């Protein structure tokens, strides 16, 4: 009986390739779970935040509530972080915050973003999370969009940003958007 020799494929080279693929896969899983957060800040236990804009006297440690964009009660209490948009501790996020221009007397919304139109490139904005970590943003863009333009809620490639939104006066027909880029975390 004649024996047919079979050649084993792989050997040490195949084992090394398998090991490299396993390590790469574990690295991808680790990045997906932990890599989207900035190294400088730990993830807070709650999503509560406070907003301060030195150039706007009414916006000092203003509470920021996370809720769906349609949640009028949250918007009437202060600034509204639109649910589904990024958080400051996430790398590459667009932290999208809306506020009333006029609002309602006796509420946290009253005249909150009245002076948003006075912000200009270079002005600083501060978000503070529940852990007390402060995220400093510098304004780089001011523009207007239609009320149904949702593209402004999306991340900007290569940047971690904050987007502030309010209505335009006197007609309320457009939305004023102020965007700032993250410059420091402390």
PATORMI-20579 format. One record per atom (N, C-alpha, C, CB): residue in three letters; x, y, z; residue number from 1. Coordinates in steps of 0.2 Angstrom, whole numbers. Each point is the difference from the previous one (the first is absolute). Glycine has a CB too. Layout:
! residues N
code,east,north,up,pos
ALA,X,Y,Z,NUM
...
//
This chain:
! residues 186
code,east,north,up,pos
UNK,4,-6,0,1
UNK,-4,6,0,1
UNK,5,6,0,1
UNK,-10,-6,6,1
UNK,8,11,-10,2
UNK,4,6,-1,2
UNK,-3,5,4,2
UNK,3,-3,-12,2
UNK,1,6,16,3
UNK,-2,6,4,3
UNK,1,6,-3,3
UNK,3,-6,10,3
UNK,-9,10,-10,4
UNK,1,7,-3,4
UNK,2,5,5,4
UNK,-9,-3,-8,4
UNK,14,6,7,5
UNK,2,5,4,5
UNK,-4,7,0,5
UNK,12,-5,-1,5
UNK,-14,7,6,6
UNK,-4,6,0,6
UNK,5,6,4,6
UNK,-12,-6,0,6
UNK,11,11,-3,7
UNK,4,6,3,7
UNK,-4,4,4,7
UNK,7,0,-10,7
UNK,-5,1,16,8
UNK,-4,4,5,8
UNK,1,7,-2,8
UNK,2,-8,9,8
UNK,-7,12,-10,9
UNK,0,7,-1,9
UNK,1,4,6,9
UNK,-6,-2,-11,9
UNK,9,7,10,10
UNK,0,5,6,10
UNK,6,-1,4,10
UNK,-12,0,0,10
UNK,13,-5,4,11
UNK,5,-1,4,11
UNK,1,6,5,11
UNK,6,-7,-9,11
UNK,0,9,10,12
UNK,2,6,5,12
UNK,-3,6,-3,12
UNK,10,-6,4,12
UNK,-9,7,-11,13
UNK,-2,6,-3,13
UNK,-8,1,1,13
UNK,9,-1,-8,13
UNK,-13,-4,7,14
UNK,-7,0,1,14
UNK,-2,2,7,14
UNK,-1,-8,-10,14
UNK,5,5,15,15
UNK,-2,1,7,15
UNK,1,7,1,15
UNK,3,-12,3,15
UNK,3,15,-5,16
UNK,1,7,1,16
UNK,-5,5,-3,16
UNK,12,-3,0,16
UNK,-14,1,-6,17
UNK,-5,4,-4,17
UNK,-7,0,5,17
UNK,6,-3,-12,17
UNK,-7,-3,14,18
UNK,-6,-1,4,18
UNK,0,4,6,18
UNK,-2,-11,-4,18
UNK,8,11,8,19
UNK,1,4,6,19
UNK,-1,8,-2,19
UNK,8,-9,5,19
UNK,-5,11,-10,20
UNK,0,7,-2,20
UNK,-7,2,-1,20
UNK,11,-1,-5,20
UNK,-15,-3,1,21
UNK,-7,1,-1,21
UNK,-4,1,6,21
UNK,1,-6,-11,21
UNK,0,1,16,22
UNK,-3,0,6,22
UNK,1,7,4,22
UNK,0,-13,1,22
UNK,6,14,0,23
UNK,2,6,3,23
UNK,-3,7,-3,23
UNK,11,-6,3,23
UNK,-11,6,-10,24
UNK,-3,5,-3,24
UNK,-7,1,1,24
UNK,9,-1,-9,24
UNK,-12,-5,9,25
UNK,-8,0,2,25
UNK,-1,2,7,25
UNK,-1,-9,-8,25
UNK,5,7,13,26
UNK,-1,3,6,26
UNK,1,7,1,26
UNK,4,-11,4,26
UNK,1,14,-8,27
UNK,2,7,0,27
UNK,-6,4,-3,27
UNK,12,-3,-1,27
UNK,-16,0,-4,28
UNK,-5,3,-3,28
UNK,-6,1,5,28
UNK,3,-4,-11,28
UNK,-4,-2,15,29
UNK,-6,0,5,29
UNK,2,5,5,29
UNK,-2,-12,-2,29
UNK,8,12,5,30
UNK,2,5,5,30
UNK,-1,7,-3,30
UNK,8,-8,5,30
UNK,-6,10,-11,31
UNK,-1,6,-2,31
UNK,-8,2,-1,31
UNK,11,-1,-6,31
UNK,-15,-4,4,32
UNK,-7,2,-1,32
UNK,-3,1,7,32
UNK,0,-7,-10,32
UNK,2,3,15,33
UNK,-2,1,7,33
UNK,2,7,4,33
UNK,-1,-13,0,33
UNK,8,14,-1,34
UNK,3,5,4,34
UNK,4,5,-4,34
UNK,1,-8,8,34
UNK,0,7,-14,35
UNK,4,5,-4,35
UNK,-4,6,-3,35
UNK,6,-9,-3,35
UNK,-12,10,4,36
UNK,-4,5,-2,36
UNK,0,6,5,36
UNK,-7,-7,-7,36
UNK,10,6,13,37
UNK,0,5,5,37
UNK,7,3,0,37
UNK,-9,-6,7,37
UNK,9,12,-5,38
UNK,6,4,1,38
UNK,4,-3,6,38
UNK,-5,11,-5,38
UNK,11,-11,4,39
UNK,4,-3,5,39
UNK,1,5,6,39
UNK,7,-6,-8,39
UNK,-9,12,7,40
UNK,1,5,6,40
UNK,-6,0,5,40
UNK,7,7,-8,40
UNK,-12,-10,5,41
UNK,-6,1,5,41
UNK,-4,-7,0,41
UNK,-1,12,-3,41
UNK,-1,-13,9,42
UNK,-3,-7,1,42
UNK,-8,2,-1,42
UNK,9,-5,9,42
UNK,-12,-1,-10,43
UNK,-7,1,-2,43
UNK,-4,1,7,43
UNK,1,-7,-11,43
UNK,-5,13,11,44
UNK,-4,1,6,44
UNK,-5,-5,1,44
UNK,2,12,-1,44
UNK,-5,-12,8,45
UNK,-5,-5,1,45
UNK,-7,2,-2,45
UNK,7,-3,10,45
UNK,-8,10,-11,46
UNK,-6,2,-3,46
UNK,2,5,-6,46
UNK,-6,-1,11,46
UNK,1,2,-15,47
UNK,1,4,-6,47
UNK,-1,8,1,47
UNK,-4,-10,-7,47
UNK,3,12,14,48
UNK,-2,7,1,48
UNK,6,4,-1,48
UNK,-8,-4,8,48
UNK,7,10,-11,49
UNK,5,4,-2,49
UNK,-2,8,2,49
UNK,4,-8,-9,49
UNK,1,12,9,50
UNK,-1,7,1,50
UNK,4,4,-5,50
UNK,-2,-1,12,50
UNK,-1,6,-15,51
UNK,2,4,-5,51
UNK,2,7,2,51
UNK,-6,-7,-8,51
UNK,12,10,7,52
UNK,2,6,1,52
UNK,3,4,-6,52
UNK,2,-3,12,52
UNK,-5,9,-14,53
UNK,3,3,-5,53
UNK,2,7,2,53
UNK,-7,-6,-8,53
UNK,13,8,10,54
UNK,2,6,3,54
UNK,-3,6,-4,54
UNK,10,-5,4,54
UNK,-10,5,-11,55
UNK,-3,6,-4,55
UNK,-7,1,1,55
UNK,9,-2,-8,55
UNK,-13,-3,11,56
UNK,-7,1,1,56
UNK,-2,-1,7,56
UNK,-2,-5,-11,56
UNK,0,11,14,57
UNK,0,1,8,57
UNK,-6,-5,2,57
UNK,4,12,-1,57
UNK,-9,-14,-3,58
UNK,-5,-4,3,58
UNK,2,-8,0,58
UNK,-8,8,-4,58
UNK,14,-9,1,59
UNK,2,-7,0,59
UNK,6,-2,4,59
UNK,-5,0,-12,59
UNK,3,-1,18,60
UNK,6,-2,5,60
UNK,-3,-6,4,60
UNK,4,12,1,60
UNK,-1,-17,-2,61
UNK,-2,-7,3,61
UNK,-7,-1,-1,61
UNK,9,2,9,61
UNK,-11,-1,-15,62
UNK,-7,-1,-2,62
UNK,-1,-8,-1,62
UNK,-1,11,-6,62
UNK,-4,-14,9,63
UNK,-1,-7,0,63
UNK,-2,-2,-7,63
UNK,-4,0,11,63
UNK,7,-6,-13,64
UNK,-1,-2,-7,64
UNK,-3,-7,1,64
UNK,10,6,-5,64
UNK,-16,-7,2,65
UNK,-4,-6,1,65
UNK,0,-4,-6,65
UNK,-8,6,8,65
UNK,9,-13,-8,66
UNK,0,-4,-6,66
UNK,-7,-3,-1,66
UNK,13,-3,2,66
UNK,-15,4,-8,67
UNK,-7,-2,-1,67
UNK,-1,0,-8,67
UNK,-5,4,11,67
UNK,0,-7,-13,68
UNK,-2,1,-8,68
UNK,-1,7,-2,68
UNK,-5,-12,1,68
UNK,7,13,-7,69
UNK,-1,7,-2,69
UNK,-7,3,0,69
UNK,9,-2,-8,69
UNK,-14,-2,8,70
UNK,-7,2,1,70
UNK,-2,1,7,70
UNK,-2,-7,-10,70
UNK,6,6,15,71
UNK,-2,0,7,71
UNK,0,8,2,71
UNK,5,-12,3,71
UNK,-11,15,-3,72
UNK,0,7,1,72
UNK,1,2,8,72
UNK,-8,1,-10,72
UNK,6,-6,14,73
UNK,0,1,7,73
UNK,8,1,2,73
UNK,-11,-6,2,73
UNK,15,1,-5,74
UNK,7,1,2,74
UNK,3,6,-3,74
UNK,1,-12,-1,74
UNK,-3,14,-5,75
UNK,2,6,-3,75
UNK,-2,6,4,75
UNK,0,-5,-11,75
UNK,-6,5,14,76
UNK,-2,6,4,76
UNK,3,0,7,76
UNK,-11,-1,-6,76
UNK,15,-4,8,77
UNK,3,0,6,77
UNK,7,3,0,77
UNK,-6,-10,3,77
UNK,9,10,-9,78
UNK,7,2,-1,78
UNK,2,-1,-7,78
UNK,3,-2,12,78
UNK,3,0,-13,79
UNK,3,-2,-6,79
UNK,-1,-8,-1,79
UNK,9,9,0,79
UNK,-10,-11,-7,80
UNK,-2,-7,-1,80
UNK,6,-3,-4,80
UNK,-13,3,0,80
UNK,16,-8,3,81
UNK,5,-4,-4,81
UNK,-5,-5,-4,81
UNK,10,1,8,81
UNK,-9,-1,-15,82
UNK,-5,-4,-4,82
UNK,2,-7,1,82
UNK,-2,9,-8,82
UNK,-2,-13,10,83
UNK,1,-8,1,83
UNK,2,-2,-7,83
UNK,-8,-1,10,83
UNK,13,-4,-9,84
UNK,3,-3,-7,84
UNK,6,4,-3,84
UNK,-12,-4,-2,84
UNK,13,10,5,85
UNK,7,3,-2,85
UNK,5,-2,5,85
UNK,-7,10,-6,85
UNK,13,-8,5,86
UNK,6,-2,4,86
UNK,0,4,7,86
UNK,6,-2,-11,86
UNK,-1,-1,15,87
UNK,1,3,6,87
UNK,7,3,0,87
UNK,-8,-8,6,87
UNK,10,13,-2,88
UNK,7,3,0,88
UNK,5,-5,1,88
UNK,-5,10,4,88
UNK,4,-16,0,89
UNK,5,-5,2,89
UNK,1,-5,-6,89
UNK,-2,2,12,89
UNK,-1,-1,-17,90
UNK,0,-5,-6,90
UNK,5,4,-5,90
UNK,-11,-6,2,90
UNK,16,3,-5,91
UNK,4,2,-5,91
UNK,-4,1,-7,91
UNK,10,-5,6,91
UNK,-9,10,-9,92
UNK,-4,1,-6,92
UNK,-7,2,0,92
UNK,8,-8,-5,92
UNK,-10,9,11,93
UNK,-8,2,1,93
UNK,-2,7,-2,93
UNK,0,-8,9,93
UNK,-6,8,-11,94
UNK,-3,7,-1,94
UNK,-5,0,6,94
UNK,1,1,-13,94
UNK,0,3,18,95
UNK,-4,1,6,95
UNK,-5,5,-2,95
UNK,9,-3,8,95
UNK,-15,1,-10,96
UNK,-5,5,-3,96
UNK,-5,3,6,96
UNK,1,-6,-12,96
UNK,-1,12,13,97
UNK,-4,3,5,97
UNK,-4,6,-3,97
UNK,9,-3,9,97
UNK,-16,2,-7,98
UNK,-5,5,-2,98
UNK,-2,4,6,98
UNK,-4,-7,-10,98
UNK,2,14,8,99
UNK,-2,4,6,99
UNK,-5,5,-3,99
UNK,11,-2,7,99
UNK,-16,4,-3,100
UNK,-4,5,-2,100
UNK,3,7,-1,100
UNK,-9,-6,5,100
UNK,7,10,-10,101
UNK,3,7,-1,101
UNK,-4,4,5,101
UNK,3,-2,-12,101
UNK,-10,2,13,102
UNK,-4,3,4,102
UNK,-2,-4,6,102
UNK,-4,7,-9,102
UNK,1,-13,8,103
UNK,-2,-4,6,103
UNK,-6,3,3,103
UNK,12,-4,1,103
UNK,-12,1,5,104
UNK,-6,2,5,104
UNK,2,3,6,104
UNK,-7,-9,-5,104
UNK,4,15,7,105
UNK,2,3,6,105
UNK,-1,-5,6,105
UNK,-3,11,-5,105
UNK,8,-11,10,106
UNK,-1,-4,6,106
UNK,3,-7,-1,106
UNK,-10,7,3,106
UNK,12,-9,-9,107
UNK,3,-6,-2,107
UNK,8,0,-1,107
UNK,-12,-4,-4,107
UNK,15,-1,4,108
UNK,7,0,-2,108
UNK,1,1,-7,108
UNK,2,-8,8,108
UNK,-7,8,-12,109
UNK,1,2,-7,109
UNK,0,7,-2,109
UNK,-5,-11,-2,109
UNK,3,15,7,110
UNK,-2,8,-2,110
UNK,7,3,-2,110
UNK,-10,0,9,110
UNK,10,2,-15,111
UNK,5,4,-3,111
UNK,7,-3,0,111
UNK,-6,10,3,111
UNK,6,-17,-2,112
UNK,6,-4,1,112
UNK,5,1,-6,112
UNK,-7,-8,6,112
UNK,5,8,-12,113
UNK,4,0,-6,113
UNK,-1,7,-4,113
UNK,0,-13,-1,113
UNK,-3,18,5,114
UNK,-2,6,-4,114
UNK,6,3,-3,114
UNK,-9,2,9,114
UNK,15,-2,-6,115
UNK,6,3,-3,115
UNK,4,-4,-4,115
UNK,0,7,9,115
UNK,-2,-13,-11,116
UNK,4,-5,-4,116
UNK,3,3,-6,116
UNK,-7,-9,5,116
UNK,3,14,-8,117
UNK,2,3,-6,117
UNK,6,4,1,117
UNK,-11,0,-4,117
UNK,13,2,10,118
UNK,6,4,1,118
UNK,6,-4,1,118
UNK,-7,8,6,118
UNK,7,-14,-6,119
UNK,6,-4,0,119
UNK,4,0,-7,119
UNK,-5,-8,9,119
UNK,11,8,-8,120
UNK,5,0,-6,120
UNK,5,-5,0,120
UNK,-3,12,-1,120
UNK,7,-13,-4,121
UNK,5,-4,0,121
UNK,5,1,5,121
UNK,-1,-1,-12,121
UNK,4,-4,16,122
UNK,4,1,5,122
UNK,-3,1,7,122
UNK,7,5,-8,122
UNK,-13,-4,9,123
UNK,-3,0,6,123
UNK,0,-7,3,123
UNK,-8,10,-3,123
UNK,8,-10,10,124
UNK,0,-7,3,124
UNK,-7,-2,3,124
UNK,13,2,2,124
UNK,-14,-8,-2,125
UNK,-6,-3,3,125
UNK,3,-6,5,125
UNK,-8,3,-10,125
UNK,4,-4,15,126
UNK,2,-5,5,126
UNK,-6,-4,2,126
UNK,9,7,5,126
UNK,-7,-14,-6,127
UNK,-5,-5,3,127
UNK,3,-4,6,127
UNK,-5,-1,-12,127
UNK,1,1,17,128
UNK,3,-4,6,128
UNK,-4,-6,1,128
UNK,4,10,5,128
UNK,-1,-16,-5,129
UNK,-4,-6,1,129
UNK,-1,-2,8,129
UNK,4,-4,-11,129
UNK,-8,-1,12,130
UNK,-2,-2,7,130
UNK,6,-1,4,130
UNK,-10,-5,-4,130
UNK,16,3,1,131
UNK,6,-1,4,131
UNK,4,6,2,131
UNK,1,-11,-6,131
UNK,-3,17,3,132
UNK,3,6,1,132
UNK,6,1,-6,132
UNK,-2,-1,13,132
UNK,2,-3,-18,133
UNK,5,1,-5,133
UNK,-3,6,-5,133
UNK,4,-13,1,133
UNK,1,17,-2,134
UNK,-2,6,-4,134
UNK,3,-1,-7,134
UNK,-1,8,10,134
UNK,-4,-7,-15,135
UNK,2,-1,-7,135
UNK,0,7,-3,135
UNK,-5,-12,-1,135
UNK,10,15,-2,136
UNK,1,7,-3,136
UNK,-1,-1,-7,136
UNK,7,4,10,136
UNK,-11,0,-13,137
UNK,-1,0,-7,137
UNK,1,7,-3,137
UNK,-8,-9,1,137
UNK,11,10,-7,138
UNK,1,7,-3,138
UNK,-4,0,-6,138
UNK,12,1,5,138
UNK,-16,4,-5,139
UNK,-5,1,-6,139
UNK,4,1,-7,139
UNK,-8,6,8,139
UNK,6,-10,-13,140
UNK,3,0,-6,140
UNK,-4,2,-6,140
UNK,8,-8,5,140
UNK,-15,7,-4,141
UNK,-5,1,-5,141
UNK,-6,3,3,141
UNK,5,-9,-7,141
UNK,-8,14,3,142
UNK,-7,2,2,142
UNK,-4,1,-6,142
UNK,4,6,10,142
UNK,-10,-9,-11,143
UNK,-4,-1,-6,143
UNK,-7,-1,2,143
UNK,10,-4,-7,143
UNK,-14,5,1,144
UNK,-7,-2,1,144
UNK,-2,-6,-4,144
UNK,-3,13,2,144
UNK,-3,-16,0,145
UNK,-2,-6,-4,145
UNK,-8,0,1,145
UNK,10,-7,2,145
UNK,-13,3,-7,146
UNK,-8,0,1,146
UNK,-1,-5,6,146
UNK,-2,2,-13,146
UNK,-4,-1,16,147
UNK,-2,-4,6,147
UNK,0,-7,-1,147
UNK,-7,9,3,147
UNK,6,-12,-9,148
UNK,0,-7,-1,148
UNK,7,-3,-3,148
UNK,-12,1,-2,148
UNK,17,3,3,149
UNK,7,-2,-3,149
UNK,3,-4,6,149
UNK,1,10,-8,149
UNK,-1,-16,8,150
UNK,3,-5,5,150
UNK,7,-1,-1,150
UNK,-11,-5,2,150
UNK,14,7,-8,151
UNK,7,-1,-1,151
UNK,5,3,5,151
UNK,-3,-1,-12,151
UNK,1,6,16,152
UNK,4,4,5,152
UNK,0,-4,6,152
UNK,-3,11,-5,152
UNK,-1,-17,6,153
UNK,1,-4,6,153
UNK,5,-5,-1,153
UNK,-12,2,3,153
UNK,15,-3,-9,154
UNK,4,-6,-1,154
UNK,8,3,2,154
UNK,-8,-4,-10,154
UNK,12,-1,11,155
UNK,7,1,2,155
UNK,3,3,-6,155
UNK,0,-9,8,155
UNK,6,13,-7,156
UNK,4,3,-5,156
UNK,6,-4,0,156
UNK,-5,12,2,156
UNK,7,-15,-8,157
UNK,6,-5,0,157
UNK,6,4,3,157
UNK,-5,-6,-10,157
UNK,9,2,14,158
UNK,6,3,2,158
UNK,-1,5,6,158
UNK,5,-2,-11,158
UNK,-11,3,14,159
UNK,0,5,5,159
UNK,-5,-2,5,159
UNK,2,9,-8,159
UNK,-1,-7,14,160
UNK,-5,0,6,160
UNK,-3,6,1,160
UNK,7,-9,6,160
UNK,-13,10,-7,161
UNK,-3,7,0,161
UNK,-6,0,4,161
UNK,4,2,-11,161
UNK,-6,4,13,162
UNK,-7,2,3,162
UNK,-4,4,-5,162
UNK,5,0,12,162
UNK,-11,-1,-13,163
UNK,-4,4,-4,163
UNK,-6,3,4,163
UNK,3,-7,-10,163
UNK,-4,13,10,164
UNK,-5,4,4,164
UNK,-5,2,-5,164
UNK,8,4,9,164
UNK,-14,-4,-8,165
UNK,-6,1,-5,165
UNK,-5,5,4,165
UNK,2,-11,-7,165
UNK,-4,16,3,166
UNK,-6,4,3,166
UNK,-4,2,-6,166
UNK,6,3,11,166
UNK,-11,1,-10,167
UNK,-4,2,-6,167
UNK,3,7,-2,167
UNK,-11,-6,4,167
UNK,9,8,-10,168
UNK,2,7,-2,168
UNK,-5,5,1,168
UNK,7,-5,-9,168
UNK,-5,11,10,169
UNK,-5,5,1,169
UNK,-1,4,-6,169
UNK,2,0,13,169
UNK,-7,4,-14,170
UNK,-6,0,3,170
UNK,-5,-5,-2,170
UNK,1,12,2,170
UNK,0,-16,-7,171
UNK,-5,-4,-3,171
UNK,0,-8,2,171
UNK,1,8,-10,171
UNK,4,-10,13,172
UNK,1,-7,2,172
UNK,0,-5,-5,172
UNK,-5,3,10,172
UNK,6,-1,-17,173
UNK,0,-4,-5,173
UNK,6,-4,-1,173
UNK,-7,8,-6,173
UNK,13,-6,9,174
UNK,6,-4,-1,174
UNK,3,-2,7,174
UNK,2,6,-11,174
UNK,3,-10,11,175
UNK,3,-2,6,175
UNK,8,3,0,175
UNK,-8,-10,1,175
UNK,10,13,4,176
UNK,6,3,0,176
UNK,5,-6,4,176
UNK,-4,13,1,176
UNK,9,-14,-4,177
UNK,5,-6,2,177
UNK,6,3,1,177
UNK,-6,-8,-6,177
UNK,9,7,12,178
UNK,7,2,2,178
UNK,3,-6,2,178
UNK,-3,11,4,178
UNK,9,-12,-7,179
UNK,4,-7,1,179
UNK,7,2,3,179
UNK,-6,-6,-10,179
UNK,8,2,15,180
UNK,6,1,3,180
UNK,4,-6,0,180
UNK,-4,9,7,180
UNK,11,-9,-8,181
UNK,4,-6,0,181
UNK,3,-1,7,181
UNK,2,1,-13,181
UNK,-2,-7,15,182
UNK,3,-2,6,182
UNK,8,2,0,182
UNK,-9,-9,2,182
UNK,11,13,3,183
UNK,7,2,0,183
UNK,4,-3,7,183
UNK,-3,10,-7,183
UNK,-1,-11,12,184
UNK,3,-3,6,184
UNK,-5,-3,4,184
UNK,9,9,0,184
UNK,-7,-14,5,185
UNK,-3,-3,5,185
UNK,3,0,6,185
UNK,-5,-8,-9,185
UNK,2,11,14,186
UNK,3,0,7,186
UNK,-4,-2,6,186
UNK,7,9,-5,186
//
